[in-house]
């Protein structure tokens, strides 16, 4: 299969990191069966629909779109995240 819009110039780093990776898995949604992100944005009264082909994260029964994973500190684009962690820092405090 041919990738869309390839080749594509990359002007910034798209790589993402899970600072606390234990138990997390990355998936690509396949098919149109309805699946929803586990989180909501502040002020929204709906869950985000995860679309066919969308990359999302799973931990147990929890599914997160990448936007919510970033907002909750599950994901970071900071490559050197491990250097900036305080010893007492953990995900539940974010
Ligand atoms: Zn979401």
PDB file of the backbone (N, CA, C, O) and the ligand in Angstrom, with CONECT records:
HET     ZN  A 101       1
ATOM      1  N   UNK A   1       0.839  -1.186   0.000  1.00  0.00           N
ATOM      2  CA  UNK A   1       0.000   0.000   0.000  1.00  0.00           C
ATOM      3  C   UNK A   1       0.879   1.243   0.000  1.00  0.00           C
ATOM      4  O   UNK A   1       1.895   1.300   0.693  1.00  0.00           O
ATOM      5  N   UNK A   2       0.481   2.229  -0.779  1.00  0.00           N
ATOM      6  CA  UNK A   2       1.261   3.462  -0.888  1.00  0.00           C
ATOM      7  C   UNK A   2       0.845   4.458   0.198  1.00  0.00           C
ATOM      8  O   UNK A   2      -0.344   4.738   0.349  1.00  0.00           O
ATOM      9  N   UNK A   3       1.808   4.997   0.957  1.00  0.00           N
ATOM     10  CA  UNK A   3       1.449   5.991   1.973  1.00  0.00           C
ATOM     11  C   UNK A   3       0.892   7.249   1.322  1.00  0.00           C
ATOM     12  O   UNK A   3       1.272   7.591   0.202  1.00  0.00           O
ATOM     13  N   UNK A   4      -0.005   7.936   2.014  1.00  0.00           N
ATOM     14  CA  UNK A   4      -0.554   9.185   1.517  1.00  0.00           C
ATOM     15  C   UNK A   4       0.505  10.277   1.567  1.00  0.00           C
ATOM     16  O   UNK A   4       1.305  10.331   2.501  1.00  0.00           O
ATOM     17  N   UNK A   5       0.510  11.151   0.558  1.00  0.00           N
ATOM     18  CA  UNK A   5       1.358  12.351   0.546  1.00  0.00           C
ATOM     19  C   UNK A   5       2.845  12.068   0.753  1.00  0.00           C
ATOM     20  O   UNK A   5       3.547  12.907   1.318  1.00  0.00           O
ATOM     21  N   UNK A   6       3.338  10.930   0.320  1.00  0.00           N
ATOM     22  CA  UNK A   6       4.755  10.632   0.514  1.00  0.00           C
ATOM     23  C   UNK A   6       5.517  10.976  -0.767  1.00  0.00           C
ATOM     24  O   UNK A   6       4.929  10.831  -1.838  1.00  0.00           O
ATOM     25  N   UNK A   7       6.769  11.417  -0.744  1.00  0.00           N
ATOM     26  CA  UNK A   7       7.521  11.747   0.477  1.00  0.00           C
ATOM     27  C   UNK A   7       7.063  13.075   1.067  1.00  0.00           C
ATOM     28  O   UNK A   7       6.537  13.933   0.357  1.00  0.00           O
ATOM     29  N   UNK A   8       7.264  13.232   2.349  1.00  0.00           N
ATOM     30  CA  UNK A   8       6.784  14.392   3.070  1.00  0.00           C
ATOM     31  C   UNK A   8       7.936  15.015   3.832  1.00  0.00           C
ATOM     32  O   UNK A   8       8.672  14.328   4.541  1.00  0.00           O
ATOM     33  N   UNK A   9       8.085  16.319   3.679  1.00  0.00           N
ATOM     34  CA  UNK A   9       9.161  16.991   4.406  1.00  0.00           C
ATOM     35  C   UNK A   9       8.786  17.108   5.882  1.00  0.00           C
ATOM     36  O   UNK A   9       7.677  17.524   6.219  1.00  0.00           O
ATOM     37  N   UNK A  10       9.702  16.745   6.738  1.00  0.00           N
ATOM     38  CA  UNK A  10       9.464  16.801   8.182  1.00  0.00           C
ATOM     39  C   UNK A  10      10.181  18.028   8.730  1.00  0.00           C
ATOM     40  O   UNK A  10      11.407  18.122   8.659  1.00  0.00           O
ATOM     41  N   UNK A  11       9.401  18.983   9.285  1.00  0.00           N
ATOM     42  CA  UNK A  11      10.039  20.187   9.810  1.00  0.00           C
ATOM     43  C   UNK A  11      10.075  20.228  11.339  1.00  0.00           C
ATOM     44  O   UNK A  11      10.622  21.163  11.923  1.00  0.00           O
ATOM     45  N   UNK A  12       9.496  19.224  11.981  1.00  0.00           N
ATOM     46  CA  UNK A  12       9.703  19.119  13.422  1.00  0.00           C
ATOM     47  C   UNK A  12       9.603  17.654  13.830  1.00  0.00           C
ATOM     48  O   UNK A  12       9.204  16.800  13.038  1.00  0.00           O
ATOM     49  N   UNK A  13       9.968  17.382  15.062  1.00  0.00           N
ATOM     50  CA  UNK A  13      10.043  16.004  15.552  1.00  0.00           C
ATOM     51  C   UNK A  13       8.642  15.509  15.928  1.00  0.00           C
ATOM     52  O   UNK A  13       8.006  16.063  16.825  1.00  0.00           O
ATOM     53  N   UNK A  14       8.170  14.475  15.245  1.00  0.00           N
ATOM     54  CA  UNK A  14       6.855  13.909  15.523  1.00  0.00           C
ATOM     55  C   UNK A  14       6.911  12.786  16.559  1.00  0.00           C
ATOM     56  O   UNK A  14       5.874  12.251  16.952  1.00  0.00           O
ATOM     57  N   UNK A  15       8.089  12.437  16.990  1.00  0.00           N
ATOM     58  CA  UNK A  15       8.183  11.294  17.897  1.00  0.00           C
ATOM     59  C   UNK A  15       7.564  11.610  19.256  1.00  0.00           C
ATOM     60  O   UNK A  15       7.677  12.725  19.765  1.00  0.00           O
ATOM     61  N   UNK A  16       6.917  10.618  19.822  1.00  0.00           N
ATOM     62  CA  UNK A  16       6.251  10.762  21.113  1.00  0.00           C
ATOM     63  C   UNK A  16       6.757   9.691  22.061  1.00  0.00           C
ATOM     64  O   UNK A  16       7.200   8.623  21.640  1.00  0.00           O
ATOM     65  N   UNK A  17       6.683   9.996  23.335  1.00  0.00           N
ATOM     66  CA  UNK A  17       7.237   9.107  24.353  1.00  0.00           C
ATOM     67  C   UNK A  17       6.235   8.912  25.487  1.00  0.00           C
ATOM     68  O   UNK A  17       5.463   9.813  25.814  1.00  0.00           O
ATOM     69  N   UNK A  18       6.261   7.734  26.071  1.00  0.00           N
ATOM     70  CA  UNK A  18       5.437   7.437  27.246  1.00  0.00           C
ATOM     71  C   UNK A  18       6.400   7.341  28.433  1.00  0.00           C
ATOM     72  O   UNK A  18       7.089   6.332  28.593  1.00  0.00           O
ATOM     73  N   UNK A  19       6.450   8.383  29.263  1.00  0.00           N
ATOM     74  CA  UNK A  19       7.420   8.392  30.361  1.00  0.00           C
ATOM     75  C   UNK A  19       7.272   7.214  31.323  1.00  0.00           C
ATOM     76  O   UNK A  19       8.260   6.735  31.879  1.00  0.00           O
ATOM     77  N   UNK A  20       6.033   6.749  31.518  1.00  0.00           N
ATOM     78  CA  UNK A  20       5.795   5.598  32.406  1.00  0.00           C
ATOM     79  C   UNK A  20       5.125   4.510  31.577  1.00  0.00           C
ATOM     80  O   UNK A  20       3.906   4.353  31.648  1.00  0.00           O
ATOM     81  N   UNK A  21       5.895   3.752  30.790  1.00  0.00           N
ATOM     82  CA  UNK A  21       5.315   2.878  29.765  1.00  0.00           C
ATOM     83  C   UNK A  21       4.701   1.578  30.283  1.00  0.00           C
ATOM     84  O   UNK A  21       4.026   0.882  29.524  1.00  0.00           O
ATOM     85  N   UNK A  22       4.914   1.236  31.536  1.00  0.00           N
ATOM     86  CA  UNK A  22       4.427  -0.047  32.033  1.00  0.00           C
ATOM     87  C   UNK A  22       2.909  -0.157  31.861  1.00  0.00           C
ATOM     88  O   UNK A  22       2.153   0.678  32.359  1.00  0.00           O
ATOM     89  N   UNK A  23       2.483  -1.189  31.156  1.00  0.00           N
ATOM     90  CA  UNK A  23       1.056  -1.456  30.990  1.00  0.00           C
ATOM     91  C   UNK A  23       0.402  -0.766  29.807  1.00  0.00           C
ATOM     92  O   UNK A  23      -0.743  -1.075  29.480  1.00  0.00           O
ATOM     93  N   UNK A  24       1.096   0.162  29.153  1.00  0.00           N
ATOM     94  CA  UNK A  24       0.513   0.896  28.017  1.00  0.00           C
ATOM     95  C   UNK A  24       0.838   0.194  26.707  1.00  0.00           C
ATOM     96  O   UNK A  24       1.922  -0.365  26.540  1.00  0.00           O
ATOM     97  N   UNK A  25      -0.121   0.232  25.776  1.00  0.00           N
ATOM     98  CA  UNK A  25       0.104  -0.282  24.434  1.00  0.00           C
ATOM     99  C   UNK A  25      -0.437   0.722  23.426  1.00  0.00           C
ATOM    100  O   UNK A  25      -1.465   1.356  23.663  1.00  0.00           O
ATOM    101  N   UNK A  26       0.263   0.864  22.295  1.00  0.00           N
ATOM    102  CA  UNK A  26      -0.212   1.713  21.201  1.00  0.00           C
ATOM    103  C   UNK A  26      -0.942   0.832  20.198  1.00  0.00           C
ATOM    104  O   UNK A  26      -0.472  -0.252  19.853  1.00  0.00           O
ATOM    105  N   UNK A  27      -2.099   1.306  19.729  1.00  0.00           N
ATOM    106  CA  UNK A  27      -2.902   0.559  18.761  1.00  0.00           C
ATOM    107  C   UNK A  27      -3.255   1.455  17.588  1.00  0.00           C
ATOM    108  O   UNK A  27      -3.212   2.681  17.688  1.00  0.00           O
ATOM    109  N   UNK A  28      -3.604   0.829  16.485  1.00  0.00           N
ATOM    110  CA  UNK A  28      -4.184   1.534  15.337  1.00  0.00           C
ATOM    111  C   UNK A  28      -5.588   0.996  15.158  1.00  0.00           C
ATOM    112  O   UNK A  28      -5.781  -0.196  14.917  1.00  0.00           O
ATOM    113  N   UNK A  29      -6.579   1.889  15.277  1.00  0.00           N
ATOM    114  CA  UNK A  29      -7.978   1.472  15.151  1.00  0.00           C
ATOM    115  C   UNK A  29      -8.220   0.934  13.745  1.00  0.00           C
ATOM    116  O   UNK A  29      -7.890   1.580  12.750  1.00  0.00           O
ATOM    117  N   UNK A  30      -8.799  -0.251  13.685  1.00  0.00           N
ATOM    118  CA  UNK A  30      -9.115  -0.861  12.387  1.00  0.00           C
ATOM    119  C   UNK A  30     -10.593  -1.172  12.352  1.00  0.00           C
ATOM    120  O   UNK A  30     -11.105  -1.911  13.193  1.00  0.00           O
ATOM    121  N   UNK A  31     -11.276  -0.603  11.374  1.00  0.00           N
ATOM    122  CA  UNK A  31     -12.708  -0.828  11.238  1.00  0.00           C
ATOM    123  C   UNK A  31     -13.497   0.342  11.795  1.00  0.00           C
ATOM    124  O   UNK A  31     -12.937   1.262  12.391  1.00  0.00           O
ATOM    125  N   UNK A  32     -14.813   0.292  11.592  1.00  0.00           N
ATOM    126  CA  UNK A  32     -15.680   1.423  11.929  1.00  0.00           C
ATOM    127  C   UNK A  32     -16.549   1.146  13.146  1.00  0.00           C
ATOM    128  O   UNK A  32     -17.475   1.904  13.430  1.00  0.00           O
ATOM    129  N   UNK A  33     -16.257   0.059  13.872  1.00  0.00           N
ATOM    130  CA  UNK A  33     -16.958  -0.187  15.135  1.00  0.00           C
ATOM    131  C   UNK A  33     -16.674   0.998  16.063  1.00  0.00           C
ATOM    132  O   UNK A  33     -15.537   1.462  16.153  1.00  0.00           O
ATOM    133  N   UNK A  34     -17.707   1.482  16.748  1.00  0.00           N
ATOM    134  CA  UNK A  34     -17.520   2.683  17.566  1.00  0.00           C
ATOM    135  C   UNK A  34     -16.694   2.385  18.812  1.00  0.00           C
ATOM    136  O   UNK A  34     -17.009   1.487  19.593  1.00  0.00           O
ATOM    137  N   UNK A  35     -15.634   3.161  18.972  1.00  0.00           N
ATOM    138  CA  UNK A  35     -14.810   3.122  20.180  1.00  0.00           C
ATOM    139  C   UNK A  35     -14.557   4.559  20.583  1.00  0.00           C
ATOM    140  O   UNK A  35     -14.386   5.438  19.739  1.00  0.00           O
ATOM    141  N   UNK A  36     -14.536   4.782  21.888  1.00  0.00           N
ATOM    142  CA  UNK A  36     -14.409   6.147  22.375  1.00  0.00           C
ATOM    143  C   UNK A  36     -13.213   6.291  23.295  1.00  0.00           C
ATOM    144  O   UNK A  36     -12.821   5.365  24.005  1.00  0.00           O
ATOM    145  N   UNK A  37     -12.646   7.498  23.252  1.00  0.00           N
ATOM    146  CA  UNK A  37     -11.590   7.877  24.184  1.00  0.00           C
ATOM    147  C   UNK A  37     -12.168   7.854  25.601  1.00  0.00           C
ATOM    148  O   UNK A  37     -13.343   8.160  25.801  1.00  0.00           O
ATOM    149  N   UNK A  38     -11.349   7.494  26.566  1.00  0.00           N
ATOM    150  CA  UNK A  38     -11.768   7.375  27.960  1.00  0.00           C
ATOM    151  C   UNK A  38     -11.936   8.754  28.608  1.00  0.00           C
ATOM    152  O   UNK A  38     -12.636   8.879  29.613  1.00  0.00           O
ATOM    153  N   UNK A  39     -11.304   9.785  28.044  1.00  0.00           N
ATOM    154  CA  UNK A  39     -11.300  11.116  28.657  1.00  0.00           C
ATOM    155  C   UNK A  39     -12.166  12.083  27.859  1.00  0.00           C
ATOM    156  O   UNK A  39     -12.501  11.834  26.701  1.00  0.00           O
ATOM    157  N   UNK A  40     -12.516  13.181  28.500  1.00  0.00           N
ATOM    158  CA  UNK A  40     -13.232  14.282  27.853  1.00  0.00           C
ATOM    159  C   UNK A  40     -12.411  15.550  28.065  1.00  0.00           C
ATOM    160  O   UNK A  40     -11.639  15.657  29.017  1.00  0.00           O
ATOM    161  N   UNK A  41     -12.594  16.500  27.162  1.00  0.00           N
ATOM    162  CA  UNK A  41     -11.996  17.812  27.389  1.00  0.00           C
ATOM    163  C   UNK A  41     -12.864  18.582  28.371  1.00  0.00           C
ATOM    164  O   UNK A  41     -14.070  18.356  28.471  1.00  0.00           O
ATOM    165  N   UNK A  42     -12.223  19.502  29.097  1.00  0.00           N
ATOM    166  CA  UNK A  42     -12.970  20.328  30.037  1.00  0.00           C
ATOM    167  C   UNK A  42     -14.064  21.089  29.280  1.00  0.00           C
ATOM    168  O   UNK A  42     -13.793  21.695  28.244  1.00  0.00           O
ATOM    169  N   UNK A  43     -15.269  21.061  29.783  1.00  0.00           N
ATOM    170  CA  UNK A  43     -16.374  21.774  29.142  1.00  0.00           C
ATOM    171  C   UNK A  43     -17.089  20.961  28.083  1.00  0.00           C
ATOM    172  O   UNK A  43     -18.126  21.393  27.579  1.00  0.00           O
ATOM    173  N   UNK A  44     -16.571  19.804  27.732  1.00  0.00           N
ATOM    174  CA  UNK A  44     -17.241  18.954  26.744  1.00  0.00           C
ATOM    175  C   UNK A  44     -18.049  17.880  27.466  1.00  0.00           C
ATOM    176  O   UNK A  44     -17.623  17.365  28.500  1.00  0.00           O
ATOM    177  N   UNK A  45     -19.217  17.546  26.918  1.00  0.00           N
ATOM    178  CA  UNK A  45     -20.033  16.511  27.553  1.00  0.00           C
ATOM    179  C   UNK A  45     -20.107  15.267  26.670  1.00  0.00           C
ATOM    180  O   UNK A  45     -21.085  14.520  26.714  1.00  0.00           O
ATOM    181  N   UNK A  46     -19.064  15.053  25.868  1.00  0.00           N
ATOM    182  CA  UNK A  46     -19.027  13.860  25.013  1.00  0.00           C
ATOM    183  C   UNK A  46     -17.618  13.273  25.018  1.00  0.00           C
ATOM    184  O   UNK A  46     -16.632  13.956  25.294  1.00  0.00           O
ATOM    185  N   UNK A  47     -17.566  11.998  24.705  1.00  0.00           N
ATOM    186  CA  UNK A  47     -16.272  11.324  24.576  1.00  0.00           C
ATOM    187  C   UNK A  47     -15.841  11.371  23.118  1.00  0.00           C
ATOM    188  O   UNK A  47     -16.683  11.409  22.221  1.00  0.00           O
ATOM    189  N   UNK A  48     -14.545  11.370  22.877  1.00  0.00           N
ATOM    190  CA  UNK A  48     -14.024  11.469  21.509  1.00  0.00           C
ATOM    191  C   UNK A  48     -14.136  10.132  20.803  1.00  0.00           C
ATOM    192  O   UNK A  48     -13.688   9.108  21.320  1.00  0.00           O
ATOM    193  N   UNK A  49     -14.724  10.142  19.640  1.00  0.00           N
ATOM    194  CA  UNK A  49     -14.798   8.935  18.816  1.00  0.00           C
ATOM    195  C   UNK A  49     -13.417   8.674  18.226  1.00  0.00           C
ATOM    196  O   UNK A  49     -12.790   9.575  17.668  1.00  0.00           O
ATOM    197  N   UNK A  50     -12.954   7.448  18.352  1.00  0.00           N
ATOM    198  CA  UNK A  50     -11.678   7.066  17.750  1.00  0.00           C
ATOM    199  C   UNK A  50     -11.972   6.514  16.359  1.00  0.00           C
ATOM    200  O   UNK A  50     -12.746   5.567  16.213  1.00  0.00           O
ATOM    201  N   UNK A  51     -11.361   7.099  15.351  1.00  0.00           N
ATOM    202  CA  UNK A  51     -11.685   6.789  13.954  1.00  0.00           C
ATOM    203  C   UNK A  51     -10.854   5.635  13.405  1.00  0.00           C
ATOM    204  O   UNK A  51      -9.785   5.315  13.925  1.00  0.00           O
ATOM    205  N   UNK A  52     -11.362   5.025  12.359  1.00  0.00           N
ATOM    206  CA  UNK A  52     -10.633   3.996  11.633  1.00  0.00           C
ATOM    207  C   UNK A  52      -9.259   4.541  11.237  1.00  0.00           C
ATOM    208  O   UNK A  52      -9.173   5.593  10.605  1.00  0.00           O
ATOM    209  N   UNK A  53      -8.197   3.842  11.599  1.00  0.00           N
ATOM    210  CA  UNK A  53      -6.843   4.272  11.247  1.00  0.00           C
ATOM    211  C   UNK A  53      -6.190   5.178  12.273  1.00  0.00           C
ATOM    212  O   UNK A  53      -5.009   5.501  12.145  1.00  0.00           O
ATOM    213  N   UNK A  54      -6.933   5.593  13.289  1.00  0.00           N
ATOM    214  CA  UNK A  54      -6.371   6.496  14.301  1.00  0.00           C
ATOM    215  C   UNK A  54      -5.489   5.721  15.286  1.00  0.00           C
ATOM    216  O   UNK A  54      -5.832   4.616  15.704  1.00  0.00           O
ATOM    217  N   UNK A  55      -4.371   6.304  15.641  1.00  0.00           N
ATOM    218  CA  UNK A  55      -3.470   5.718  16.641  1.00  0.00           C
ATOM    219  C   UNK A  55      -3.974   6.134  18.021  1.00  0.00           C
ATOM    220  O   UNK A  55      -4.254   7.310  18.254  1.00  0.00           O
ATOM    221  N   UNK A  56      -4.086   5.182  18.922  1.00  0.00           N
ATOM    222  CA  UNK A  56      -4.535   5.484  20.280  1.00  0.00           C
ATOM    223  C   UNK A  56      -3.790   4.600  21.273  1.00  0.00           C
ATOM    224  O   UNK A  56      -3.145   3.623  20.891  1.00  0.00           O
ATOM    225  N   UNK A  57      -3.886   4.951  22.533  1.00  0.00           N
ATOM    226  CA  UNK A  57      -3.195   4.206  23.589  1.00  0.00           C
ATOM    227  C   UNK A  57      -4.208   3.463  24.448  1.00  0.00           C
ATOM    228  O   UNK A  57      -5.328   3.927  24.658  1.00  0.00           O
ATOM    229  N   UNK A  58      -3.793   2.307  24.938  1.00  0.00           N
ATOM    230  CA  UNK A  58      -4.660   1.483  25.777  1.00  0.00           C
ATOM    231  C   UNK A  58      -3.904   1.096  27.039  1.00  0.00           C
ATOM    232  O   UNK A  58      -2.721   0.756  27.008  1.00  0.00           O
ATOM    233  N   UNK A  59      -4.639   1.161  28.161  1.00  0.00           N
ATOM    234  CA  UNK A  59      -4.117   0.658  29.442  1.00  0.00           C
ATOM    235  C   UNK A  59      -5.281  -0.051  30.115  1.00  0.00           C
ATOM    236  O   UNK A  59      -6.188   0.599  30.634  1.00  0.00           O
ATOM    237  N   UNK A  60      -5.264  -1.374  30.112  1.00  0.00           N
ATOM    238  CA  UNK A  60      -6.411  -2.123  30.638  1.00  0.00           C
ATOM    239  C   UNK A  60      -7.638  -1.840  29.788  1.00  0.00           C
ATOM    240  O   UNK A  60      -7.614  -2.050  28.575  1.00  0.00           O
ATOM    241  N   UNK A  61      -8.719  -1.361  30.416  1.00  0.00           N
ATOM    242  CA  UNK A  61      -9.948  -1.023  29.689  1.00  0.00           C
ATOM    243  C   UNK A  61      -9.951   0.418  29.200  1.00  0.00           C
ATOM    244  O   UNK A  61     -10.874   0.825  28.493  1.00  0.00           O
ATOM    245  N   UNK A  62      -8.935   1.197  29.562  1.00  0.00           N
ATOM    246  CA  UNK A  62      -8.911   2.615  29.212  1.00  0.00           C
ATOM    247  C   UNK A  62      -8.284   2.824  27.850  1.00  0.00           C
ATOM    248  O   UNK A  62      -7.212   2.295  27.556  1.00  0.00           O
ATOM    249  N   UNK A  63      -8.968   3.608  27.015  1.00  0.00           N
ATOM    250  CA  UNK A  63      -8.438   3.987  25.703  1.00  0.00           C
ATOM    251  C   UNK A  63      -8.326   5.503  25.670  1.00  0.00           C
ATOM    252  O   UNK A  63      -9.222   6.206  26.137  1.00  0.00           O
ATOM    253  N   UNK A  64      -7.232   6.006  25.123  1.00  0.00           N
ATOM    254  CA  UNK A  64      -7.024   7.444  25.039  1.00  0.00           C
ATOM    255  C   UNK A  64      -6.614   7.843  23.636  1.00  0.00           C
ATOM    256  O   UNK A  64      -5.718   7.236  23.049  1.00  0.00           O
ATOM    257  N   UNK A  65      -7.278   8.878  23.087  1.00  0.00           N
ATOM    258  CA  UNK A  65      -6.778   9.484  21.856  1.00  0.00           C
ATOM    259  C   UNK A  65      -5.455  10.171  22.202  1.00  0.00           C
ATOM    260  O   UNK A  65      -5.182  10.427  23.375  1.00  0.00           O
ATOM    261  N   UNK A  66      -4.647  10.465  21.212  1.00  0.00           N
ATOM    262  CA  UNK A  66      -3.327  11.031  21.497  1.00  0.00           C
ATOM    263  C   UNK A  66      -3.422  12.424  22.113  1.00  0.00           C
ATOM    264  O   UNK A  66      -2.572  12.797  22.921  1.00  0.00           O
ATOM    265  N   UNK A  67      -4.441  13.197  21.745  1.00  0.00           N
ATOM    266  CA  UNK A  67      -4.606  14.528  22.349  1.00  0.00           C
ATOM    267  C   UNK A  67      -4.815  14.418  23.857  1.00  0.00           C
ATOM    268  O   UNK A  67      -4.174  15.126  24.633  1.00  0.00           O
ATOM    269  N   UNK A  68      -5.718  13.525  24.266  1.00  0.00           N
ATOM    270  CA  UNK A  68      -5.990  13.371  25.701  1.00  0.00           C
ATOM    271  C   UNK A  68      -4.784  12.763  26.412  1.00  0.00           C
ATOM    272  O   UNK A  68      -4.486  13.129  27.549  1.00  0.00           O
ATOM    273  N   UNK A  69      -4.097  11.847  25.758  1.00  0.00           N
ATOM    274  CA  UNK A  69      -2.899  11.263  26.362  1.00  0.00           C
ATOM    275  C   UNK A  69      -1.833  12.340  26.597  1.00  0.00           C
ATOM    276  O   UNK A  69      -1.136  12.317  27.612  1.00  0.00           O
ATOM    277  N   UNK A  70      -1.713  13.273  25.663  1.00  0.00           N
ATOM    278  CA  UNK A  70      -0.763  14.378  25.842  1.00  0.00           C
ATOM    279  C   UNK A  70      -1.213  15.276  26.988  1.00  0.00           C
ATOM    280  O   UNK A  70      -0.406  15.652  27.838  1.00  0.00           O
ATOM    281  N   UNK A  71      -2.512  15.623  27.012  1.00  0.00           N
ATOM    282  CA  UNK A  71      -3.023  16.527  28.056  1.00  0.00           C
ATOM    283  C   UNK A  71      -2.861  15.941  29.442  1.00  0.00           C
ATOM    284  O   UNK A  71      -2.622  16.670  30.405  1.00  0.00           O
ATOM    285  N   UNK A  72      -2.988  14.623  29.549  1.00  0.00           N
ATOM    286  CA  UNK A  72      -2.922  13.990  30.858  1.00  0.00           C
ATOM    287  C   UNK A  72      -1.500  13.596  31.249  1.00  0.00           C
ATOM    288  O   UNK A  72      -1.282  13.043  32.327  1.00  0.00           O
ATOM    289  N   UNK A  73      -0.545  13.875  30.386  1.00  0.00           N
ATOM    290  CA  UNK A  73       0.842  13.571  30.717  1.00  0.00           C
ATOM    291  C   UNK A  73       1.222  12.114  30.512  1.00  0.00           C
ATOM    292  O   UNK A  73       2.295  11.676  30.926  1.00  0.00           O
ATOM    293  N   UNK A  74       0.328  11.366  29.868  1.00  0.00           N
ATOM    294  CA  UNK A  74       0.643   9.970  29.546  1.00  0.00           C
ATOM    295  C   UNK A  74       1.700   9.953  28.444  1.00  0.00           C
ATOM    296  O   UNK A  74       2.596   9.109  28.437  1.00  0.00           O
ATOM    297  N   UNK A  75       1.578  10.894  27.522  1.00  0.00           N
ATOM    298  CA  UNK A  75       2.495  11.045  26.390  1.00  0.00           C
ATOM    299  C   UNK A  75       3.228  12.367  26.505  1.00  0.00           C
ATOM    300  O   UNK A  75       2.711  13.328  27.075  1.00  0.00           O
ATOM    301  N   UNK A  76       4.422  12.410  25.967  1.00  0.00           N
ATOM    302  CA  UNK A  76       5.144  13.678  25.863  1.00  0.00           C
ATOM    303  C   UNK A  76       5.929  13.691  24.559  1.00  0.00           C
ATOM    304  O   UNK A  76       6.323  12.642  24.049  1.00  0.00           O
ATOM    305  N   UNK A  77       6.151  14.879  24.027  1.00  0.00           N
ATOM    306  CA  UNK A  77       7.020  15.015  22.860  1.00  0.00           C
ATOM    307  C   UNK A  77       8.433  15.385  23.295  1.00  0.00           C
ATOM    308  O   UNK A  77       9.327  15.547  22.464  1.00  0.00           O
ATOM    309  N   UNK A  78       8.625  15.516  24.596  1.00  0.00           N
ATOM    310  CA  UNK A  78       9.938  15.902  25.127  1.00  0.00           C
ATOM    311  C   UNK A  78      10.852  14.685  25.191  1.00  0.00           C
ATOM    312  O   UNK A  78      10.677  13.797  26.026  1.00  0.00           O
ATOM    313  N   UNK A  79      11.814  14.667  24.303  1.00  0.00           N
ATOM    314  CA  UNK A  79      12.691  13.509  24.191  1.00  0.00           C
ATOM    315  C   UNK A  79      13.496  13.260  25.467  1.00  0.00           C
ATOM    316  O   UNK A  79      13.814  12.119  25.802  1.00  0.00           O
ATOM    317  N   UNK A  80      13.817  14.335  26.165  1.00  0.00           N
ATOM    318  CA  UNK A  80      14.657  14.201  27.364  1.00  0.00           C
ATOM    319  C   UNK A  80      13.819  14.216  28.633  1.00  0.00           C
ATOM    320  O   UNK A  80      14.281  14.649  29.688  1.00  0.00           O
ATOM    321  N   UNK A  81      12.570  13.736  28.521  1.00  0.00           N
ATOM    322  CA  UNK A  81      11.661  13.743  29.674  1.00  0.00           C
ATOM    323  C   UNK A  81      12.267  13.057  30.889  1.00  0.00           C
ATOM    324  O   UNK A  81      12.035  13.480  32.022  1.00  0.00           O
ATOM    325  N   UNK A  82      13.030  12.015  30.666  1.00  0.00           N
ATOM    326  CA  UNK A  82      13.590  11.239  31.773  1.00  0.00           C
ATOM    327  C   UNK A  82      14.628  12.020  32.553  1.00  0.00           C
ATOM    328  O   UNK A  82      14.917  11.695  33.705  1.00  0.00           O
ATOM    329  N   UNK A  83      15.204  13.070  31.920  1.00  0.00           N
ATOM    330  CA  UNK A  83      16.195  13.885  32.638  1.00  0.00           C
ATOM    331  C   UNK A  83      15.533  14.942  33.507  1.00  0.00           C
ATOM    332  O   UNK A  83      16.139  15.453  34.448  1.00  0.00           O
ATOM    333  N   UNK A  84      14.273  15.270  33.184  1.00  0.00           N
ATOM    334  CA  UNK A  84      13.609  16.369  33.869  1.00  0.00           C
ATOM    335  C   UNK A  84      12.643  15.916  34.948  1.00  0.00           C
ATOM    336  O   UNK A  84      11.982  16.744  35.575  1.00  0.00           O
ATOM    337  N   UNK A  85      12.552  14.606  35.172  1.00  0.00           N
ATOM    338  CA  UNK A  85      11.629  14.089  36.185  1.00  0.00           C
ATOM    339  C   UNK A  85      12.169  14.356  37.579  1.00  0.00           C
ATOM    340  O   UNK A  85      13.356  14.180  37.853  1.00  0.00           O
ATOM    341  N   UNK A  86      11.277  14.782  38.444  1.00  0.00           N
ATOM    342  CA  UNK A  86      11.647  14.851  39.852  1.00  0.00           C
ATOM    343  C   UNK A  86      11.490  13.452  40.431  1.00  0.00           C
ATOM    344  O   UNK A  86      10.657  12.679  39.956  1.00  0.00           O
ATOM    345  N   UNK A  87      12.275  13.114  41.445  1.00  0.00           N
ATOM    346  CA  UNK A  87      12.190  11.764  42.012  1.00  0.00           C
ATOM    347  C   UNK A  87      10.792  11.416  42.525  1.00  0.00           C
ATOM    348  O   UNK A  87      10.399  10.251  42.487  1.00  0.00           O
ATOM    349  N   UNK A  88      10.027  12.420  43.009  1.00  0.00           N
ATOM    350  CA  UNK A  88       8.714  12.136  43.585  1.00  0.00           C
ATOM    351  C   UNK A  88       7.583  12.291  42.574  1.00  0.00           C
ATOM    352  O   UNK A  88       6.414  12.145  42.930  1.00  0.00           O
ATOM    353  N   UNK A  89       7.920  12.590  41.303  1.00  0.00           N
ATOM    354  CA  UNK A  89       6.889  12.849  40.305  1.00  0.00           C
ATOM    355  C   UNK A  89       6.230  11.545  39.852  1.00  0.00           C
ATOM    356  O   UNK A  89       6.901  10.533  39.652  1.00  0.00           O
ATOM    357  N   UNK A  90       4.919  11.587  39.695  1.00  0.00           N
ATOM    358  CA  UNK A  90       4.243  10.469  39.047  1.00  0.00           C
ATOM    359  C   UNK A  90       3.039  10.990  38.280  1.00  0.00           C
ATOM    360  O   UNK A  90       2.635  12.139  38.457  1.00  0.00           O
ATOM    361  N   UNK A  91       2.463  10.146  37.427  1.00  0.00           N
ATOM    362  CA  UNK A  91       1.426  10.560  36.490  1.00  0.00           C
ATOM    363  C   UNK A  91       0.173  11.069  37.180  1.00  0.00           C
ATOM    364  O   UNK A  91      -0.475  11.981  36.668  1.00  0.00           O
ATOM    365  N   UNK A  92      -0.182  10.513  38.315  1.00  0.00           N
ATOM    366  CA  UNK A  92      -1.442  10.896  38.954  1.00  0.00           C
ATOM    367  C   UNK A  92      -1.413  12.321  39.487  1.00  0.00           C
ATOM    368  O   UNK A  92      -2.466  12.884  39.784  1.00  0.00           O
ATOM    369  N   UNK A  93      -0.221  12.921  39.617  1.00  0.00           N
ATOM    370  CA  UNK A  93      -0.128  14.287  40.122  1.00  0.00           C
ATOM    371  C   UNK A  93      -0.307  15.321  39.028  1.00  0.00           C
ATOM    372  O   UNK A  93      -0.457  16.504  39.336  1.00  0.00           O
ATOM    373  N   UNK A  94      -0.296  14.921  37.746  1.00  0.00           N
ATOM    374  CA  UNK A  94      -0.396  15.909  36.665  1.00  0.00           C
ATOM    375  C   UNK A  94      -1.806  16.395  36.460  1.00  0.00           C
ATOM    376  O   UNK A  94      -2.051  17.227  35.588  1.00  0.00           O
TER     377      UNK A  94
HETATM  378 ZN    ZN A 101      -9.598  11.990  23.826  1.00  0.00          ZN
END
